[in-house]
Amino acid sequence: MGFVHAQYAVDELTEKSGIPPANMVMAYIRPGDGCAKLRFTEPADTVIEDQTICTVGGCTVVMKVGSAPENETDGEVVLKNTDLGAYTNTPFVVDGLTNGTTYYFGFFPFSNYGLHNRSAVNVRSCTPQDYTLYGFKIDKNDIDPSTRVTYLEDCMNADYTPAAMNYTTGEFDY
């Protein structure tokens, strides 16, 4: 097995060197009434030929109005998370937002040496509103009625359990 030669980058803002983490695995925002609910999953460590070349240390989440944040200092830091995976299923809620205003959120994963990934693909936006949005999808190729209907991620009912008829009891389960 050969040695992996990694080309190091020097960060212009921090003057730190190393390999930044990969892009976020998942970054999702659900707008609410005066709030934004952020769910995200940091990337895994970068391993090449059984050698770890970048260990993920966490993720800095930056919020900005008017344009997308370009780096981890371009806007208001709303969270600096080092508990990897903590917000995959449980959202981090940003309160006190103005309905009708578009907010941009940059998810900047960083290495254990503090080098950030500043890729624009890790930026999301949302516009909080005072409304309730429901949505679902019917997969016509799925013949199983219990899995055929799914709720859309960007709707308020994304975490709902589908309603169904319980034929054993003869009752409808809402």
C-alpha positions as a Python dict, from the first residue, in 0.01 Angstrom:
ca = {
    (1, 'M'): (0, 0, 0),
    (2, 'G'): (141, 337, -98),
    (3, 'F'): (143, 660, 98),
    (4, 'V'): (-127, 909, 5),
    (5, 'H'): (12, 1247, -86),
    (6, 'A'): (-240, 1518, -7),
    (7, 'Q'): (-203, 1870, -136),
    (8, 'Y'): (-267, 2105, 151),
    (9, 'A'): (-451, 2432, 117),
    (10, 'V'): (-377, 2749, 311),
    (11, 'D'): (-691, 2924, 437),
    (12, 'E'): (-684, 3294, 344),
    (13, 'L'): (-895, 3401, 645),
    (14, 'T'): (-730, 3200, 920),
    (15, 'E'): (-393, 3117, 760),
    (16, 'K'): (-446, 2756, 871),
    (17, 'S'): (-342, 2478, 639),
    (18, 'G'): (-479, 2133, 573),
    (19, 'I'): (-758, 1954, 391),
    (20, 'P'): (-1112, 2087, 444),
    (21, 'P'): (-1401, 1843, 495),
    (22, 'A'): (-1628, 1727, 213),
    (23, 'N'): (-1968, 1886, 148),
    (24, 'M'): (-2257, 1841, 388),
    (25, 'V'): (-2437, 1508, 363),
    (26, 'M'): (-2770, 1683, 420),
    (27, 'A'): (-2874, 2044, 486),
    (28, 'Y'): (-3245, 2116, 501),
    (29, 'I'): (-3448, 2414, 626),
    (30, 'R'): (-3819, 2420, 702),
    (31, 'P'): (-3960, 2773, 738),
    (32, 'G'): (-4214, 2841, 1010),
    (33, 'D'): (-4396, 3135, 1160),
    (34, 'G'): (-4108, 3368, 1252),
    (35, 'C'): (-3858, 3084, 1261),
    (36, 'A'): (-3647, 2842, 1060),
    (37, 'K'): (-3596, 2477, 1153),
    (38, 'L'): (-3258, 2350, 1039),
    (39, 'R'): (-3173, 1983, 999),
    (40, 'F'): (-2830, 1885, 877),
    (41, 'T'): (-2573, 1609, 872),
    (42, 'E'): (-2201, 1679, 860),
    (43, 'P'): (-1976, 1492, 617),
    (44, 'A'): (-1779, 1187, 723),
    (45, 'D'): (-1405, 1199, 774),
    (46, 'T'): (-1211, 1189, 447),
    (47, 'V'): (-1030, 856, 418),
    (48, 'I'): (-818, 755, 119),
    (49, 'E'): (-652, 415, 100),
    (50, 'D'): (-720, 353, 471),
    (51, 'Q'): (-556, 682, 570),
    (52, 'T'): (-760, 958, 732),
    (53, 'I'): (-664, 1286, 567),
    (54, 'C'): (-938, 1502, 722),
    (55, 'T'): (-1121, 1454, 1050),
    (56, 'V'): (-1448, 1649, 1071),
    (57, 'G'): (-1464, 1867, 1382),
    (58, 'G'): (-1811, 2015, 1336),
    (59, 'C'): (-2016, 2269, 1144),
    (60, 'T'): (-2054, 2646, 1167),
    (61, 'V'): (-2400, 2768, 1061),
    (62, 'V'): (-2414, 3130, 946),
    (63, 'M'): (-2731, 3330, 871),
    (64, 'K'): (-2746, 3633, 643),
    (65, 'V'): (-3017, 3852, 489),
    (66, 'G'): (-2986, 3980, 131),
    (67, 'S'): (-2731, 3733, -2),
    (68, 'A'): (-2574, 3399, 70),
    (69, 'P'): (-2290, 3394, 322),
    (70, 'E'): (-1959, 3324, 152),
    (71, 'N'): (-1771, 3199, 457),
    (72, 'E'): (-1807, 3126, 828),
    (73, 'T'): (-1765, 3495, 926),
    (74, 'D'): (-1992, 3649, 658),
    (75, 'G'): (-2312, 3697, 860),
    (76, 'E'): (-2446, 3602, 1201),
    (77, 'V'): (-2314, 3275, 1344),
    (78, 'V'): (-2627, 3102, 1476),
    (79, 'L'): (-2459, 2775, 1571),
    (80, 'K'): (-2111, 2626, 1601),
    (81, 'N'): (-2187, 2258, 1640),
    (82, 'T'): (-1927, 2001, 1742),
    (83, 'D'): (-2176, 1723, 1827),
    (84, 'L'): (-2172, 1551, 1488),
    (85, 'G'): (-2513, 1422, 1376),
    (86, 'A'): (-2701, 1601, 1657),
    (87, 'Y'): (-2932, 1782, 1413),
    (88, 'T'): (-2993, 1505, 1159),
    (89, 'N'): (-3337, 1419, 1299),
    (90, 'T'): (-3395, 1688, 1563),
    (91, 'P'): (-3400, 2039, 1414),
    (92, 'F'): (-3208, 2337, 1544),
    (93, 'V'): (-3463, 2622, 1562),
    (94, 'V'): (-3369, 2981, 1481),
    (95, 'D'): (-3640, 3206, 1632),
    (96, 'G'): (-3709, 3578, 1605),
    (97, 'L'): (-3711, 3594, 1225),
    (98, 'T'): (-3930, 3832, 1026),
    (99, 'N'): (-4203, 3669, 817),
    (100, 'G'): (-4170, 3746, 446),
    (101, 'T'): (-3792, 3807, 467),
    (102, 'T'): (-3559, 3564, 291),
    (103, 'Y'): (-3277, 3431, 507),
    (104, 'Y'): (-2972, 3252, 371),
    (105, 'F'): (-2798, 2989, 580),
    (106, 'G'): (-2446, 2870, 509),
    (107, 'F'): (-2345, 2533, 650),
    (108, 'F'): (-1966, 2535, 678),
    (109, 'P'): (-1824, 2202, 799),
    (110, 'F'): (-1480, 2233, 955),
    (111, 'S'): (-1191, 1997, 1022),
    (112, 'N'): (-1047, 1927, 1364),
    (113, 'Y'): (-776, 2179, 1265),
    (114, 'G'): (-1038, 2449, 1201),
    (115, 'L'): (-1025, 2453, 820),
    (116, 'H'): (-1374, 2523, 677),
    (117, 'N'): (-1540, 2397, 359),
    (118, 'R'): (-1686, 2710, 195),
    (119, 'S'): (-1863, 2550, -99),
    (120, 'A'): (-2175, 2730, -223),
    (121, 'V'): (-2355, 2394, -248),
    (122, 'N'): (-2386, 2403, 133),
    (123, 'V'): (-2603, 2717, 130),
    (124, 'R'): (-2982, 2708, 169),
    (125, 'S'): (-3249, 2978, 196),
    (126, 'C'): (-3594, 3008, 345),
    (127, 'T'): (-3865, 3267, 389),
    (128, 'P'): (-4060, 3233, 715),
    (129, 'Q'): (-4437, 3279, 676),
    (130, 'D'): (-4744, 3263, 891),
    (131, 'Y'): (-4904, 2967, 711),
    (132, 'T'): (-4939, 2594, 719),
    (133, 'L'): (-4824, 2406, 410),
    (134, 'Y'): (-4913, 2041, 364),
    (135, 'G'): (-4799, 1815, 86),
    (136, 'F'): (-4768, 1450, -8),
    (137, 'K'): (-4645, 1228, -288),
    (138, 'I'): (-4810, 916, -425),
    (139, 'D'): (-4571, 664, -577),
    (140, 'K'): (-4785, 493, -841),
    (141, 'N'): (-4518, 224, -888),
    (142, 'D'): (-4548, 116, -523),
    (143, 'I'): (-4832, -136, -486),
    (144, 'D'): (-4809, -141, -104),
    (145, 'P'): (-5070, 104, 32),
    (146, 'S'): (-4875, 147, 358),
    (147, 'T'): (-4567, 289, 178),
    (148, 'R'): (-4722, 436, -136),
    (149, 'V'): (-4794, 778, 20),
    (150, 'T'): (-4509, 987, 163),
    (151, 'Y'): (-4507, 1343, 291),
    (152, 'L'): (-4286, 1607, 131),
    (153, 'E'): (-3979, 1722, 326),
    (154, 'D'): (-4039, 2094, 273),
    (155, 'C'): (-4395, 2085, 409),
    (156, 'M'): (-4520, 2120, 764),
    (157, 'N'): (-4646, 1761, 768),
    (158, 'A'): (-4310, 1605, 673),
    (159, 'D'): (-4286, 1417, 1003),
    (160, 'Y'): (-4646, 1294, 1007),
    (161, 'T'): (-4737, 927, 1002),
    (162, 'P'): (-4966, 849, 708),
    (163, 'A'): (-5330, 794, 795),
    (164, 'A'): (-5458, 445, 722),
    (165, 'M'): (-5747, 213, 771),
    (166, 'N'): (-5698, -57, 1035),
    (167, 'Y'): (-5893, -343, 881),
    (168, 'T'): (-5849, -562, 1192),
    (169, 'T'): (-6036, -319, 1419),
    (170, 'G'): (-6244, -158, 1145),
    (171, 'E'): (-6130, 190, 1257),
    (172, 'F'): (-5957, 465, 1066),
    (173, 'D'): (-5619, 566, 1220),
    (174, 'Y'): (-5566, 938, 1179),
}
